[in-house]
Amino acid sequence: MSLLKSCSKRRLSTVAASISPQQPSPTSTVSAAASSSTTTASSHGQHFYMNKTLDTYYSQSPTPLTLRQLIFYERHCNTERLLKSANYVRSELPIRIAHRIREFQKLPYILGTNPHIENVYDLYWQAFNRIRKVPEITSREENEAFCDILQDSLDAHLVIIPQLAKGINECEQQHEGIMSMERLDRFMNATLRSRISRRVLTEHHLVLSKRKKSIFNLCSSHNVLTKCLHLVQAHAAHLQQQQQGEDPSASKTILPKIQLNGTDTEFTYVSDHVEYIIFQLLSNAFRHTTQPYSATAIPKEIKVTLCSNEQDVLFRISDQGGGMNKQVFKDLWSYGNYKRFGNMEHVDQLEAKLNEHDKMALRLGIGLPMSRVYAEYWGGDINIVTMEGHGTDAYVRIPRLGTQNENIMTESSLDEAIM
């Protein structure tokens, strides 16, 4: 029973023993807040004694935005709106991070002490303390310093997805039964959804500040599909060359044919999100329909259908790859089954975007669960139907109006973990 004690009663490793739990004085500067962030996760203090400060932010609910609101701000940005955005991000990010920290504290003790999980926990504390100390931003110069803090956080948190995946799978192997995989999946989904929400807010503000290109693009369903298809085909060709280079006797493979149906639709969206989803589904379809070379073999077929209605853009990807058995289908959206995540050991940082070509070519085991998180973030969804012995159909729905709030469920139903 002692193994299931709350992390909030035990975690004494910290990022900054010298950080005071009090709010910064009005005369403090953004630069001072930035310099206070140099303490690393290797230093030790007492997070436990800062829980009162955490409670102040945890007691507040996040304020979600819509895609349309963010796009409006980007298209009509001026100094007043820029500073308003800066102060919204400055006050909102600590609230969202506080909810994640509290969920980490609800993990059973033995899971929370996993070094990968603890590293993520410490990174969240660092970001929480760093950003909450930033005073009100009143000028473009102060905003520039704030943007430096935001960019540093983005860079530091590139390790989050690999660390979480490694930690969850080590816990599954070593401490099976301590916590059900269903609850760990809920924890992972909520954590990744919160991560997306913070990165969208941060990157959006950096766009307003002219620090990076827009994350919102006018997408074409046909162009998204074509881009992902070319990348999947390139990866398949590269894998074949690699296998033949390692083993000259390895036979060639027959790639599937693609049949495209439907009509193109334009919509404004976070292109990185929708491209990641379609790439992962096409990759799975390709992998299961690629055949060893034979003079008599007939290429299998992948049918892709595009359509839309007034509210949504819709994709369907149908393959003849043999389908899935009940057990594989049951675990389709789970972060468990550690054998699926073997390649994650070779990855230190992951942004989960299509431009990470080498990493996207690896089978990291997180593609489908992450795709569902991306789809549901703005109110869309993914559904998969399989017929064992024949093939699988994947359906993706992407909202096109941008009027739905971010899906930022703050809790992951871990209260029952506290014993």
Order of alpha helices (4+ residues) and beta strands (2+ residues): alpha-alpha-alpha-alpha-alpha-alpha-alpha-alpha-alpha-beta-alpha-beta-beta-beta-alpha-beta-beta-beta-alpha-alpha-alpha-beta-beta
